[in-house]
Amino acid sequence: MKRSRPLVVVIGLAVAGIVMLSWTQTWFTVHLDAASAVTTTVDADGSKAVPQYTALAIASLALFLAMTIAGRVVRVVLAVIEVLLGVAIVVAGINALADPVAAARGAIGEVAGVSDLSAVRRVVTSVDVSAWPVVGIVGGVLAVLLGVVVLVVQRSWPGPSRKYAATPSATPKAAPVERDAVVDWDDLSAGVDPTSVDATSGSAPSDGTDTADTVGWEPRRSTDGATDHEEHREHH
């Protein structure tokens, strides 16, 4: 089921192609009264009988292409839309078959010189129906069924691939300052109150004193350095 998405998408594109092919073919061959028209026959293809087929087929094509990258919620919406598109294709095809003269009125009017439907009916003697209307209707039925199938199987499809940008690493915090009696003495010798330096975070004195003049303010001072400082003072 997880690998069914490529198959469903290919079938959906094929169904939309069938509808589009039906739209380009001759649906009705209308025979006219020779005394009322310049020609006795006129062919009405799908573009004249069901002009909405082209929009429905293109919408179905775009829908299945979008389904290849859509997430779960969007897939459900697209599947419902596909069902509605299929229903519209079926309804349009059935309406054209139910009244071929009305469906071919545009093509008949071009050669008979009339546009009113009642006048068009008077010049028509008979209508031959091809198999392409049925092909178009079958395509619509397949579209409906395919939309239902997508609603059922899309739950097992993997989600869209995503590329996440690398999150920048957090700035390391400065090591806390380790203070001792020697450091405090040096600060007092420099005229700085050692209590004004945050012994935990190593931040600068709150009174605005320049940290360069503060002997004890070193961001990373260890007790080993303090021991070496005591030995140096004993030598002197």
Summary of the structure (lengths in Angstrom):
residues: 236
radius of gyration: 41.6
end to end distance: 84.8
largest distance: 133.2
contacts: 701
relative contact order: 0.14
helix: 59%
strand: 8%
